Amino acid sequence: MITEKIHEILKIGFPGDDVYVGPMRGASDDHLEIVVTSKKFEGLGLLEQHQLVMDLLKEEFKDQLHAVKIKTKLA
Amino acid sequence: MSENPFKIANPSLNQDHVDKVSNEIPSGFDETDTIKRIEKIISSHPLVVFMKGNSFFPQCGFSANTVGMLTQLNAEFKTYDILRDPELRQSIKDFSNWPTFPQVYHNGKLLGGNDIMNELYQSGELKNLLS
């Protein structure tokens, strides 16, 4: 399933970090909510933080993934 | 800060934040030309929203939400309907390093997508930024 796949991709991109991937409330399966808590975000602006996450999902957006809601937190 | 009044009740009703590679793109289009157009658009106004549809008829819940927040703040902005421009729609994803819409440009720089706009709106930063 797409949720597991995205989780796996983010876990590889953010090794050892806290990664949550779940369905977006009231939306179809290809809409996901993502929360990543990482030290990698330190010193980065909001845009750069989100870009780190988005970058990993680029290929998925071409195919199975339609929309994500991203929340980044500093570990 | 209070709850964002423009939260999308049901984003699945708004199919078109979907951004699959469209097959509408004619092969062999000149990408440098499209990049030039993007640069021209983002420098033409301090606040530009690349979105699906326009302020009056947004074609996607996320685009609608972003435009709603900007309207709420009385911001002056320009919108660009990427649904009407498949070439630009494709190129700007690479240009911005951002795969979805809306994309908000402020003073020629990418400010973010809808999630970032939500965070900036709720923290009050967006208001400061635009005033």
N, CA and C atoms of all chains as a GROMACS GRO file, in nm:
protein
  618
    1MET      N    1   0.082  -0.121   0.000
    1MET     CA    2   0.000   0.000   0.000
    1MET      C    3   0.086   0.126   0.000
    2ILE      N    4   0.033   0.230  -0.053
    2ILE     CA    5   0.109   0.354  -0.068
    2ILE      C    6   0.159   0.410   0.066
    3THR      N    7   0.078   0.400   0.170
    3THR     CA    8   0.119   0.452   0.301
    3THR      C    9   0.248   0.386   0.348
    4GLU      N   10   0.254   0.254   0.335
    4GLU     CA   11   0.374   0.181   0.378
    4GLU      C   12   0.494   0.219   0.291
    5LYS      N   13   0.468   0.230   0.163
    5LYS     CA   14   0.577   0.262   0.071
    5LYS      C   15   0.638   0.398   0.104
    6ILE      N   16   0.552   0.496   0.126
    6ILE     CA   17   0.600   0.630   0.158
    6ILE      C   18   0.674   0.629   0.292
    7HIS      N   19   0.621   0.555   0.386
    7HIS     CA   20   0.685   0.545   0.517
    7HIS      C   21   0.827   0.489   0.501
    8GLU      N   22   0.838   0.385   0.420
    8GLU     CA   23   0.967   0.321   0.396
    8GLU      C   24   1.066   0.420   0.333
    9ILE      N   25   1.018   0.492   0.233
    9ILE     CA   26   1.103   0.589   0.163
    9ILE      C   27   1.153   0.696   0.260
   10LEU      N   28   1.063   0.745   0.344
   10LEU     CA   29   1.101   0.850   0.439
   10LEU      C   30   1.194   0.797   0.547
   11LYS      N   31   1.174   0.672   0.587
   11LYS     CA   32   1.261   0.612   0.687
   11LYS      C   33   1.404   0.600   0.635
   12ILE      N   34   1.415   0.573   0.505
   12ILE     CA   35   1.548   0.564   0.444
   12ILE      C   36   1.611   0.703   0.434
   13GLY      N   37   1.528   0.802   0.401
   13GLY     CA   38   1.576   0.938   0.389
   13GLY      C   39   1.606   1.004   0.523
   14PHE      N   40   1.536   0.960   0.624
   14PHE     CA   41   1.555   1.014   0.760
   14PHE      C   42   1.584   0.900   0.856
   15PRO      N   43   1.701   0.836   0.840
   15PRO     CA   44   1.730   0.718   0.922
   15PRO      C   45   1.731   0.751   1.071
   16GLY      N   46   1.663   0.668   1.148
   16GLY     CA   47   1.660   0.684   1.293
   16GLY      C   48   1.565   0.791   1.342
   17ASP      N   49   1.503   0.864   1.248
   17ASP     CA   50   1.414   0.972   1.289
   17ASP      C   51   1.270   0.924   1.302
   18ASP      N   52   1.192   1.004   1.370
   18ASP     CA   53   1.052   0.972   1.390
   18ASP      C   54   0.973   1.012   1.266
   19VAL      N   55   0.913   0.915   1.202
   19VAL     CA   56   0.837   0.941   1.079
   19VAL      C   57   0.695   0.887   1.094
   20TYR      N   58   0.598   0.973   1.074
   20TYR     CA   59   0.459   0.926   1.074
   20TYR      C   60   0.399   0.948   0.935
   21VAL      N   61   0.335   0.845   0.884
   21VAL     CA   62   0.261   0.858   0.759
   21VAL      C   63   0.122   0.799   0.780
   22GLY      N   64   0.021   0.876   0.755
   22GLY     CA   65  -0.114   0.824   0.773
   22GLY      C   66  -0.208   0.886   0.672
   23PRO      N   67  -0.330   0.836   0.668
   23PRO     CA   68  -0.428   0.889   0.572
   23PRO      C   69  -0.468   1.032   0.607
   24MET      N   70  -0.500   1.110   0.505
   24MET     CA   71  -0.550   1.245   0.529
   24MET      C   72  -0.698   1.230   0.561
   25ARG      N   73  -0.739   1.297   0.667
   25ARG     CA   74  -0.876   1.281   0.712
   25ARG      C   75  -0.976   1.322   0.604
   26GLY      N   76  -1.070   1.236   0.578
   26GLY     CA   77  -1.176   1.267   0.483
   26GLY      C   78  -1.135   1.263   0.338
   27ALA      N   79  -1.017   1.208   0.310
   27ALA     CA   80  -0.970   1.206   0.171
   27ALA      C   81  -0.943   1.062   0.127
   28SER      N   82  -0.916   1.047  -0.003
   28SER     CA   83  -0.889   0.913  -0.055
   28SER      C   84  -0.747   0.868  -0.020
   29ASP      N   85  -0.717   0.741  -0.049
   29ASP     CA   86  -0.591   0.678  -0.008
   29ASP      C   87  -0.465   0.744  -0.061
   30ASP      N   88  -0.479   0.817  -0.171
   30ASP     CA   89  -0.358   0.878  -0.228
   30ASP      C   90  -0.331   1.016  -0.171
   31HIS      N   91  -0.401   1.051  -0.062
   31HIS     CA   92  -0.375   1.175   0.011
   31HIS      C   93  -0.319   1.136   0.147
   32LEU      N   94  -0.200   1.184   0.178
   32LEU     CA   95  -0.137   1.140   0.303
   32LEU      C   96  -0.097   1.255   0.393
   33GLU      N   97  -0.097   1.224   0.521
   33GLU     CA   98  -0.044   1.318   0.618
   33GLU      C   99   0.090   1.265   0.665
   34ILE      N  100   0.187   1.354   0.667
   34ILE     CA  101   0.324   1.314   0.700
   34ILE      C  102   0.378   1.403   0.812
   35VAL      N  103   0.434   1.340   0.912
   35VAL     CA  104   0.502   1.417   1.015
   35VAL      C  105   0.643   1.360   1.031
   36VAL      N  106   0.742   1.445   1.015
   36VAL     CA  107   0.880   1.401   1.031
   36VAL      C  108   0.946   1.484   1.140
   37THR      N  109   1.006   1.416   1.236
   37THR     CA  110   1.079   1.484   1.342
   37THR      C  111   1.226   1.450   1.326
   38SER      N  112   1.306   1.551   1.297
   38SER     CA  113   1.446   1.521   1.265
   38SER      C  114   1.540   1.635   1.304
   39LYS      N  115   1.664   1.596   1.333
   39LYS     CA  116   1.769   1.695   1.360
   39LYS      C  117   1.813   1.763   1.231
   40LYS      N  118   1.785   1.696   1.119
   40LYS     CA  119   1.825   1.750   0.988
   40LYS      C  120   1.763   1.886   0.959
   41PHE      N  121   1.654   1.917   1.029
   41PHE     CA  122   1.583   2.042   1.002
   41PHE      C  123   1.648   2.162   1.069
   42GLU      N  124   1.745   2.132   1.154
   42GLU     CA  125   1.807   2.240   1.230
   42GLU      C  126   1.868   2.346   1.138
   43GLY      N  127   1.836   2.470   1.167
   43GLY     CA  128   1.893   2.581   1.090
   43GLY      C  129   1.827   2.605   0.955
   44LEU      N  130   1.728   2.524   0.922
   44LEU     CA  131   1.661   2.540   0.793
   44LEU      C  132   1.529   2.614   0.808
   45GLY      N  133   1.495   2.690   0.706
   45GLY     CA  134   1.364   2.756   0.703
   45GLY      C  135   1.256   2.652   0.674
   46LEU      N  136   1.133   2.694   0.692
   46LEU     CA  137   1.019   2.605   0.669
   46LEU      C  138   1.019   2.545   0.528
   47LEU      N  139   1.047   2.632   0.431
   47LEU     CA  140   1.048   2.586   0.292
   47LEU      C  141   1.152   2.476   0.270
   48GLU      N  142   1.274   2.499   0.320
   48GLU     CA  143   1.381   2.401   0.302
   48GLU      C  144   1.348   2.271   0.375
   49GLN      N  145   1.285   2.284   0.491
   49GLN     CA  146   1.246   2.164   0.566
   49GLN      C  147   1.146   2.081   0.486
   50HIS      N  148   1.046   2.148   0.431
   50HIS     CA  149   0.946   2.077   0.352
   50HIS      C  150   1.006   2.020   0.223
   51GLN      N  151   1.101   2.097   0.167
   51GLN     CA  152   1.165   2.050   0.044
   51GLN      C  153   1.244   1.921   0.066
   52LEU      N  154   1.306   1.909   0.184
   52LEU     CA  155   1.379   1.786   0.216
   52LEU      C  156   1.285   1.666   0.210
   53VAL      N  157   1.164   1.686   0.260
   53VAL     CA  158   1.066   1.577   0.260
   53VAL      C  159   1.011   1.556   0.118
   54MET      N  160   0.970   1.664   0.055
   54MET     CA  161   0.912   1.657  -0.079
   54MET      C  162   1.006   1.592  -0.180
   55ASP      N  163   1.134   1.625  -0.167
   55ASP     CA  164   1.236   1.573  -0.257
   55ASP      C  165   1.236   1.421  -0.263
   56LEU      N  166   1.218   1.360  -0.147
   56LEU     CA  167   1.219   1.214  -0.140
   56LEU      C  168   1.096   1.154  -0.208
   57LEU      N  169   0.992   1.235  -0.221
   57LEU     CA  170   0.865   1.182  -0.272
   57LEU      C  171   0.837   1.216  -0.418
   58LYS      N  172   0.934   1.285  -0.479
   58LYS     CA  173   0.918   1.332  -0.617
   58LYS      C  174   0.865   1.225  -0.712
   59GLU      N  175   0.932   1.110  -0.710
   59GLU     CA  176   0.894   1.003  -0.802
   59GLU      C  177   0.752   0.954  -0.774
   60GLU      N  178   0.719   0.949  -0.648
   60GLU     CA  179   0.586   0.899  -0.609
   60GLU      C  180   0.476   0.993  -0.657
   61PHE      N  181   0.509   1.122  -0.662
   61PHE     CA  182   0.410   1.219  -0.709
   61PHE      C  183   0.379   1.202  -0.858
   62LYS      N  184   0.473   1.139  -0.928
   62LYS     CA  185   0.449   1.118  -1.071
   62LYS      C  186   0.353   1.002  -1.092
   63ASP      N  187   0.333   0.925  -0.986
   63ASP     CA  188   0.258   0.802  -1.006
   63ASP      C  189   0.141   0.789  -0.909
   64GLN      N  190   0.168   0.733  -0.792
   64GLN     CA  191   0.056   0.693  -0.705
   64GLN      C  192   0.009   0.801  -0.608
   65LEU      N  193   0.096   0.896  -0.582
   65LEU     CA  194   0.065   0.992  -0.477
   65LEU      C  195   0.005   1.120  -0.533
   66HIS      N  196  -0.100   1.168  -0.469
   66HIS     CA  197  -0.164   1.289  -0.520
   66HIS      C  198  -0.140   1.414  -0.437
   67ALA      N  199  -0.151   1.399  -0.308
   67ALA     CA  200  -0.134   1.517  -0.224
   67ALA      C  201  -0.085   1.477  -0.086
   68VAL      N  202  -0.004   1.561  -0.028
   68VAL     CA  203   0.041   1.534   0.108
   68VAL      C  204   0.026   1.661   0.192
   69LYS      N  205   0.011   1.637   0.319
   69LYS     CA  206   0.011   1.744   0.416
   69LYS      C  207   0.135   1.716   0.499
   70ILE      N  208   0.226   1.811   0.500
   70ILE     CA  209   0.353   1.784   0.570
   70ILE      C  210   0.367   1.870   0.694
   71LYS      N  211   0.415   1.804   0.799
   71LYS     CA  212   0.449   1.877   0.921
   71LYS      C  213   0.592   1.836   0.956
   72THR      N  214   0.678   1.935   0.970
   72THR     CA  215   0.815   1.902   1.009
   72THR      C  216   0.840   1.953   1.151
   73LYS      N  217   0.912   1.872   1.228
   73LYS     CA  218   0.945   1.912   1.365
   73LYS      C  219   1.093   1.890   1.388
   74LEU      N  220   1.148   1.978   1.465
   74LEU     CA  221   1.290   1.967   1.498
   74LEU      C  222   1.306   1.872   1.616
   75ALA      N  223   1.394   1.772   1.598
   75ALA     CA  224   1.414   1.674   1.706
   75ALA      C  225   1.499   1.733   1.816
   76MET      N  226  -0.323   3.152   1.802
   76MET     CA  227  -0.398   3.195   1.684
   76MET      C  228  -0.521   3.109   1.667
   77SER      N  229  -0.622   3.165   1.608
   77SER     CA  230  -0.745   3.090   1.590
   77SER      C  231  -0.732   2.990   1.475
   78GLU      N  232  -0.822   2.900   1.475
   78GLU     CA  233  -0.826   2.796   1.372
   78GLU      C  234  -0.842   2.860   1.234
   79ASN      N  235  -0.768   2.811   1.140
   79ASN     CA  236  -0.777   2.862   1.004
   79ASN      C  237  -0.919   2.840   0.948
   80PRO      N  238  -0.988   2.946   0.914
   80PRO     CA  239  -1.126   2.932   0.869
   80PRO      C  240  -1.140   2.869   0.731
   81PHE      N  241  -1.029   2.851   0.664
   81PHE     CA  242  -1.038   2.801   0.526
   81PHE      C  243  -1.001   2.654   0.515
   82LYS      N  244  -0.990   2.588   0.630
   82LYS     CA  245  -0.957   2.446   0.627
   82LYS      C  246  -1.048   2.372   0.531
   83ILE      N  247  -0.992   2.282   0.455
   83ILE     CA  248  -1.072   2.209   0.358
   83ILE      C  249  -1.148   2.099   0.432
   84ALA      N  250  -1.278   2.099   0.417
   84ALA     CA  251  -1.359   1.999   0.484
   84ALA      C  252  -1.334   1.862   0.423
   85ASN      N  253  -1.330   1.858   0.294
   85ASN     CA  254  -1.310   1.729   0.228
   85ASN      C  255  -1.227   1.744   0.102
   86PRO      N  256  -1.095   1.733   0.117
   86PRO     CA  257  -1.008   1.757   0.003
   86PRO      C  258  -1.032   1.659  -0.112
   87SER      N  259  -1.087   1.543  -0.083
   87SER     CA  260  -1.104   1.444  -0.190
   87SER      C  261  -1.206   1.490  -0.292
   88LEU      N  262  -1.288   1.586  -0.254
   88LEU     CA  263  -1.386   1.638  -0.348
   88LEU      C  264  -1.319   1.723  -0.455
   89ASN      N  265  -1.199   1.764  -0.424
   89ASN     CA  266  -1.128   1.852  -0.515
   89ASN      C  267  -1.017   1.773  -0.582
   90GLN      N  268  -1.054   1.706  -0.684
   90GLN     CA  269  -0.959   1.613  -0.745
   90GLN      C  270  -0.834   1.676  -0.798
   91ASP      N  271  -0.838   1.807  -0.824
   91ASP     CA  272  -0.727   1.853  -0.905
   91ASP      C  273  -0.604   1.914  -0.839
   92HIS      N  274  -0.566   1.875  -0.723
   92HIS     CA  275  -0.430   1.908  -0.685
   92HIS      C  276  -0.342   1.798  -0.736
   93VAL      N  277  -0.406   1.691  -0.782
   93VAL     CA  278  -0.341   1.581  -0.849
   93VAL      C  279  -0.243   1.636  -0.949
   94ASP      N  280  -0.121   1.590  -0.941
   94ASP     CA  281  -0.034   1.639  -1.045
   94ASP      C  282   0.047   1.535  -1.116
   95LYS      N  283  -0.023   1.450  -1.181
   95LYS     CA  284   0.042   1.348  -1.261
   95LYS      C  285   0.106   1.415  -1.381
   96VAL      N  286   0.209   1.350  -1.434
   96VAL     CA  287   0.269   1.402  -1.555
   96VAL      C  288   0.161   1.395  -1.662
   97SER      N  289   0.129   1.507  -1.717
   97SER     CA  290   0.019   1.505  -1.812
   97SER      C  291   0.069   1.469  -1.950
   98ASN      N  292  -0.015   1.404  -2.024
   98ASN     CA  293   0.026   1.368  -2.160
   98ASN      C  294  -0.014   1.476  -2.259
   99GLU      N  295  -0.059   1.589  -2.202
   99GLU     CA  296  -0.098   1.700  -2.290
   99GLU      C  297   0.023   1.773  -2.345
  100ILE      N  298   0.140   1.747  -2.285
  100ILE     CA  299   0.256   1.826  -2.324
  100ILE      C  300   0.306   1.786  -2.461
  101PRO      N  301   0.312   1.881  -2.551
  101PRO     CA  302   0.363   1.848  -2.683
  101PRO      C  303   0.511   1.811  -2.673
  102SER      N  304   0.553   1.711  -2.745
  102SER     CA  305   0.692   1.669  -2.734
  102SER      C  306   0.782   1.775  -2.796
  103GLY      N  307   0.901   1.786  -2.742
  103GLY     CA  308   1.001   1.876  -2.797
  103GLY      C  309   0.975   2.023  -2.770
  104PHE      N  310   0.904   2.054  -2.662
  104PHE     CA  311   0.884   2.195  -2.634
  104PHE      C  312   1.012   2.255  -2.577
  105ASP      N  313   1.026   2.382  -2.596
  105ASP     CA  314   1.150   2.449  -2.557
  105ASP      C  315   1.145   2.486  -2.409
  106GLU      N  316   1.219   2.410  -2.329
  106GLU     CA  317   1.211   2.432  -2.186
  106GLU      C  318   1.273   2.565  -2.142
  107THR      N  319   1.380   2.608  -2.210
  107THR     CA  320   1.442   2.735  -2.169
  107THR      C  321   1.344   2.850  -2.188
  108ASP      N  322   1.262   2.836  -2.288
  108ASP     CA  323   1.160   2.936  -2.314
  108ASP      C  324   1.059   2.941  -2.199
  109THR      N  325   1.020   2.823  -2.152
  109THR     CA  326   0.924   2.815  -2.041
  109THR      C  327   0.985   2.873  -1.914
  110ILE      N  328   1.112   2.842  -1.889
  110ILE     CA  329   1.180   2.896  -1.771
  110ILE      C  330   1.182   3.048  -1.776
  111LYS      N  331   1.209   3.100  -1.895
  111LYS     CA  332   1.209   3.246  -1.911
  111LYS      C  333   1.071   3.303  -1.878
  112ARG      N  334   0.969   3.233  -1.921
  112ARG     CA  335   0.833   3.279  -1.892
  112ARG      C  336   0.806   3.277  -1.741
  113ILE      N  337   0.853   3.171  -1.676
  113ILE     CA  338   0.833   3.160  -1.531
  113ILE      C  339   0.901   3.278  -1.462
  114GLU      N  340   1.026   3.303  -1.502
  114GLU     CA  341   1.101   3.413  -1.440
  114GLU      C  342   1.031   3.547  -1.460
  115LYS      N  343   0.974   3.561  -1.577
  115LYS     CA  344   0.903   3.685  -1.607
  115LYS      C  345   0.779   3.700  -1.518
  116ILE      N  346   0.708   3.590  -1.502
  116ILE     CA  347   0.585   3.594  -1.420
  116ILE      C  348   0.617   3.625  -1.274
  117ILE      N  349   0.720   3.557  -1.220
  117ILE     CA  350   0.747   3.577  -1.076
  117ILE      C  351   0.810   3.713  -1.047
  118SER      N  352   0.863   3.777  -1.151
  118SER     CA  353   0.919   3.911  -1.126
  118SER      C  354   0.819   4.021  -1.161
  119SER      N  355   0.702   3.978  -1.215
  119SER     CA  356   0.604   4.078  -1.258
  119SER      C  357   0.519   4.131  -1.143
  120HIS      N  358   0.519   4.059  -1.032
  120HIS     CA  359   0.437   4.099  -0.917
  120HIS      C  360   0.502   4.045  -0.790
  121PRO      N  361   0.495   4.121  -0.678
  121PRO     CA  362   0.558   4.073  -0.554
  121PRO      C  363   0.498   3.943  -0.500
  122LEU      N  364   0.372   3.918  -0.535
  122LEU     CA  365   0.308   3.797  -0.482
  122LEU      C  366   0.233   3.725  -0.595
  123VAL      N  367   0.283   3.609  -0.630
  123VAL     CA  368   0.222   3.533  -0.740
  123VAL      C  369   0.186   3.393  -0.691
  124VAL      N  370   0.065   3.350  -0.723
  124VAL     CA  371   0.023   3.215  -0.687
  124VAL      C  372   0.003   3.133  -0.815
  125PHE      N  373   0.084   3.030  -0.830
  125PHE     CA  374   0.063   2.935  -0.939
  125PHE      C  375  -0.034   2.832  -0.885
  126MET      N  376  -0.149   2.824  -0.948
  126MET     CA  377  -0.254   2.742  -0.889
  126MET      C  378  -0.339   2.673  -0.994
  127LYS      N  379  -0.431   2.591  -0.946
  127LYS     CA  380  -0.525   2.526  -1.036
  127LYS      C  381  -0.652   2.608  -1.036
  128GLY      N  382  -0.679   2.670  -1.148
  128GLY     CA  383  -0.793   2.760  -1.158
  128GLY      C  384  -0.750   2.902  -1.122
  129ASN      N  385  -0.845   2.984  -1.077
  129ASN     CA  386  -0.811   3.120  -1.037
  129ASN      C  387  -0.882   3.154  -0.906
  130SER      N  388  -0.863   3.277  -0.858
  130SER     CA  389  -0.920   3.315  -0.728
  130SER      C  390  -1.071   3.294  -0.721
  131PHE      N  391  -1.137   3.317  -0.832
  131PHE     CA  392  -1.283   3.308  -0.832
  131PHE      C  393  -1.330   3.165  -0.849
  132PHE      N  394  -1.257   3.089  -0.929
  132PHE     CA  395  -1.292   2.950  -0.949
  132PHE      C  396  -1.172   2.858  -0.930
  133PRO      N  397  -1.128   2.845  -0.804
  133PRO     CA  398  -1.015   2.754  -0.781
  133PRO      C  399  -1.059   2.610  -0.812
  134GLN      N  400  -0.972   2.536  -0.876
  134GLN     CA  401  -1.007   2.401  -0.919
  134GLN      C  402  -0.951   2.294  -0.826
  135CYS      N  403  -0.913   2.334  -0.706
  135CYS     CA  404  -0.852   2.240  -0.615
  135CYS      C  405  -0.863   2.297  -0.474
  136GLY      N  406  -0.893   2.212  -0.378
  136GLY     CA  407  -0.914   2.257  -0.241
  136GLY      C  408  -0.792   2.326  -0.181
  137PHE      N  409  -0.674   2.278  -0.220
  137PHE     CA  410  -0.552   2.335  -0.164
  137PHE      C  411  -0.525   2.474  -0.220
  138SER      N  412  -0.548   2.487  -0.350
  138SER     CA  413  -0.534   2.618  -0.413
  138SER      C  414  -0.637   2.714  -0.355
  139ALA      N  415  -0.758   2.666  -0.335
  139ALA     CA  416  -0.866   2.748  -0.279
  139ALA      C  417  -0.828   2.797  -0.140
  140ASN      N  418  -0.770   2.709  -0.063
  140ASN     CA  419  -0.733   2.741   0.074
  140ASN      C  420  -0.626   2.852   0.078
  141THR      N  421  -0.527   2.838  -0.007
  141THR     CA  422  -0.419   2.938  -0.011
  141THR      C  423  -0.473   3.075  -0.052
  142VAL      N  424  -0.552   3.076  -0.158
  142VAL     CA  425  -0.611   3.201  -0.206
  142VAL      C  426  -0.702   3.262  -0.099
  143GLY      N  427  -0.773   3.176  -0.027
  143GLY     CA  428  -0.862   3.222   0.080
  143GLY      C  429  -0.786   3.295   0.189
  144MET      N  430  -0.670   3.241   0.227
  144MET     CA  431  -0.591   3.304   0.332
  144MET      C  432  -0.538   3.440   0.287
  145LEU      N  433  -0.491   3.444   0.163
  145LEU     CA  434  -0.437   3.570   0.110
  145LEU      C  435  -0.547   3.676   0.100
  146THR      N  436  -0.665   3.632   0.060
  146THR     CA  437  -0.778   3.724   0.049
  146THR      C  438  -0.816   3.776   0.187
  147GLN      N  439  -0.816   3.685   0.282
  147GLN     CA  440  -0.848   3.721   0.420
  147GLN      C  441  -0.755   3.830   0.473
  148LEU      N  442  -0.628   3.823   0.430
  148LEU     CA  443  -0.529   3.920   0.476
  148LEU      C  444  -0.526   4.045   0.388
  149ASN      N  445  -0.622   4.054   0.298
  149ASN     CA  446  -0.628   4.166   0.204
  149ASN      C  447  -0.503   4.181   0.121
  150ALA      N  448  -0.438   4.072   0.096
  150ALA     CA  449  -0.314   4.078   0.017
  150ALA      C  450  -0.348   4.099  -0.130
  151GLU      N  451  -0.260   4.172  -0.194
  151GLU     CA  452  -0.274   4.189  -0.338
  151GLU      C  453  -0.188   4.084  -0.404
  152PHE      N  454  -0.246   4.004  -0.488
  152PHE     CA  455  -0.166   3.901  -0.552
  152PHE      C  456  -0.216   3.871  -0.692
  153LYS      N  457  -0.129   3.803  -0.764
  153LYS     CA  458  -0.161   3.768  -0.901
  153LYS      C  459  -0.168   3.615  -0.906
  154THR      N  460  -0.263   3.561  -0.978
  154THR     CA  461  -0.267   3.416  -0.989
  154THR      C  462  -0.234   3.374  -1.132
  155TYR      N  463  -0.179   3.254  -1.142
  155TYR     CA  464  -0.151   3.199  -1.273
  155TYR      C  465  -0.210   3.059  -1.278
  156ASP      N  466  -0.300   3.037  -1.373
  156ASP     CA  467  -0.369   2.908  -1.383
  156ASP      C  468  -0.285   2.808  -1.462
  157ILE      N  469  -0.223   2.716  -1.388
  157ILE     CA  470  -0.133   2.620  -1.455
  157ILE      C  471  -0.210   2.514  -1.534
  158LEU      N  472  -0.339   2.501  -1.507
  158LEU     CA  473  -0.418   2.405  -1.583
  158LEU      C  474  -0.430   2.446  -1.730
  159ARG      N  475  -0.412   2.574  -1.753
  159ARG     CA  476  -0.423   2.624  -1.890
  159ARG      C  477  -0.289   2.627  -1.962
  160ASP      N  478  -0.187   2.579  -1.893
  160ASP     CA  479  -0.053   2.590  -1.950
  160ASP      C  480   0.031   2.466  -1.914
  161PRO      N  481   0.008   2.355  -1.985
  161PRO     CA  482   0.074   2.229  -1.951
  161PRO      C  483   0.227   2.236  -1.949
  162GLU      N  484   0.283   2.317  -2.037
  162GLU     CA  485   0.430   2.326  -2.041
  162GLU      C  486   0.483   2.390  -1.914
  163LEU      N  487   0.423   2.502  -1.880
  163LEU     CA  488   0.468   2.572  -1.760
  163LEU      C  489   0.440   2.487  -1.636
  164ARG      N  490   0.326   2.421  -1.636
  164ARG     CA  491   0.289   2.334  -1.524
  164ARG      C  492   0.397   2.230  -1.497
  165GLN      N  493   0.453   2.175  -1.603
  165GLN     CA  494   0.557   2.075  -1.588
  165GLN      C  495   0.690   2.139  -1.545
  166SER      N  496   0.727   2.246  -1.613
  166SER     CA  497   0.858   2.307  -1.590
  166SER      C  498   0.872   2.366  -1.450
  167ILE      N  499   0.767   2.423  -1.400
  167ILE     CA  500   0.781   2.494  -1.273
  167ILE      C  501   0.804   2.398  -1.156
  168LYS      N  502   0.765   2.273  -1.174
  168LYS     CA  503   0.790   2.176  -1.068
  168LYS      C  504   0.941   2.157  -1.048
  169ASP      N  505   1.014   2.155  -1.158
  169ASP     CA  506   1.160   2.146  -1.149
  169ASP      C  507   1.220   2.279  -1.106
  170PHE      N  508   1.168   2.384  -1.165
  170PHE     CA  509   1.217   2.519  -1.136
  170PHE      C  510   1.208   2.547  -0.985
  171SER      N  511   1.096   2.510  -0.926
  171SER     CA  512   1.072   2.537  -0.784
  171SER      C  513   1.126   2.427  -0.694
  172ASN      N  514   1.161   2.314  -0.754
  172ASN     CA  515   1.192   2.195  -0.677
  172ASN      C  516   1.076   2.163  -0.582
  173TRP      N  517   0.959   2.161  -0.639
  173TRP     CA  518   0.836   2.142  -0.563
  173TRP      C  519   0.733   2.074  -0.652
  174PRO      N  520   0.687   1.956  -0.616
  174PRO     CA  521   0.607   1.878  -0.712
  174PRO      C  522   0.457   1.903  -0.714
  175THR      N  523   0.406   1.989  -0.626
  175THR     CA  524   0.260   2.006  -0.622
  175THR      C  525   0.219   2.154  -0.634
  176PHE      N  526   0.089   2.174  -0.641
  176PHE     CA  527   0.032   2.309  -0.646
  176PHE      C  528  -0.067   2.326  -0.534
  177PRO      N  529  -0.088   2.447  -0.483
  177PRO     CA  530  -0.035   2.574  -0.531
  177PRO      C  531   0.113   2.593  -0.496
  178GLN      N  532   0.174   2.690  -0.565
  178GLN     CA  533   0.309   2.737  -0.533
  178GLN      C  534   0.302   2.889  -0.522
  179VAL      N  535   0.345   2.939  -0.408
  179VAL     CA  536   0.338   3.083  -0.386
  179VAL      C  537   0.476   3.145  -0.396
  180TYR      N  538   0.489   3.243  -0.481
  180TYR     CA  539   0.616   3.316  -0.496
  180TYR      C  540   0.602   3.455  -0.436
  181HIS      N  541   0.698   3.488  -0.350
  181HIS     CA  542   0.698   3.620  -0.287
  181HIS      C  543   0.830   3.687  -0.320
  182ASN      N  544   0.824   3.804  -0.377
  182ASN     CA  545   0.945   3.876  -0.422
  182ASN      C  546   1.038   3.787  -0.504
  183GLY      N  547   0.979   3.711  -0.592
  183GLY     CA  548   1.059   3.629  -0.683
  183GLY      C  549   1.113   3.501  -0.625
  184LYS      N  550   1.078   3.473  -0.500
  184LYS     CA  551   1.128   3.349  -0.438
  184LYS      C  552   1.012   3.262  -0.392
  185LEU      N  553   1.032   3.130  -0.402
  185LEU     CA  554   0.927   3.039  -0.358
  185LEU      C  555   0.907   3.051  -0.208
  186LEU      N  556   0.782   3.078  -0.170
  186LEU     CA  557   0.750   3.087  -0.028
  186LEU      C  558   0.705   2.950   0.020
  187GLY      N  559   0.631   2.880  -0.062
  187GLY     CA  560   0.591   2.745  -0.027
  187GLY      C  561   0.460   2.703  -0.089
  188GLY      N  562   0.415   2.585  -0.048
  188GLY     CA  563   0.286   2.534  -0.090
  188GLY      C  564   0.182   2.563   0.017
  189ASN      N  565   0.071   2.494   0.009
  189ASN     CA  566  -0.040   2.525   0.099
  189ASN      C  567  -0.010   2.500   0.247
  190ASP      N  568   0.063   2.392   0.277
  190ASP     CA  569   0.095   2.362   0.418
  190ASP      C  570   0.177   2.475   0.480
  191ILE      N  571   0.276   2.520   0.405
  191ILE     CA  572   0.362   2.628   0.455
  191ILE      C  573   0.280   2.755   0.472
  192MET      N  574   0.195   2.781   0.374
  192MET     CA  575   0.108   2.899   0.384
  192MET      C  576   0.020   2.891   0.508
  193ASN      N  577  -0.032   2.772   0.535
  193ASN     CA  578  -0.114   2.752   0.656
  193ASN      C  579  -0.035   2.784   0.782
  194GLU      N  580   0.087   2.732   0.787
  194GLU     CA  581   0.169   2.754   0.907
  194GLU      C  582   0.202   2.902   0.924
  195LEU      N  583   0.237   2.966   0.812
  195LEU     CA  584   0.271   3.108   0.818
  195LEU      C  585   0.149   3.193   0.854
  196TYR      N  586   0.034   3.148   0.805
  196TYR     CA  587  -0.090   3.221   0.835
  196TYR      C  588  -0.122   3.209   0.983
  197GLN      N  589  -0.115   3.088   1.033
  197GLN     CA  590  -0.153   3.064   1.172
  197GLN      C  591  -0.057   3.127   1.271
  198SER      N  592   0.069   3.135   1.235
  198SER     CA  593   0.167   3.195   1.327
  198SER      C  594   0.165   3.348   1.319
  199GLY      N  595   0.094   3.400   1.218
  199GLY     CA  596   0.089   3.544   1.201
  199GLY      C  597   0.202   3.598   1.115
  200GLU      N  598   0.294   3.507   1.078
  200GLU     CA  599   0.410   3.548   0.998
  200GLU      C  600   0.370   3.597   0.860
  201LEU      N  601   0.268   3.535   0.805
  201LEU     CA  602   0.225   3.571   0.670
  201LEU      C  603   0.179   3.716   0.667
  202LYS      N  604   0.105   3.752   0.769
  202LYS     CA  605   0.056   3.888   0.779
  202LYS      C  606   0.173   3.987   0.782
  203ASN      N  607   0.272   3.957   0.865
  203ASN     CA  608   0.390   4.044   0.875
  203ASN      C  609   0.465   4.053   0.743
  204LEU      N  610   0.477   3.936   0.682
  204LEU     CA  611   0.551   3.927   0.557
  204LEU      C  612   0.489   4.013   0.448
  205LEU      N  613   0.356   4.019   0.449
  205LEU     CA  614   0.286   4.087   0.340
  205LEU      C  615   0.258   4.233   0.369
  206SER      N  616   0.283   4.274   0.493
  206SER     CA  617   0.248   4.413   0.525
  206SER      C  618   0.366   4.505   0.499
   0.00000   0.00000   0.00000
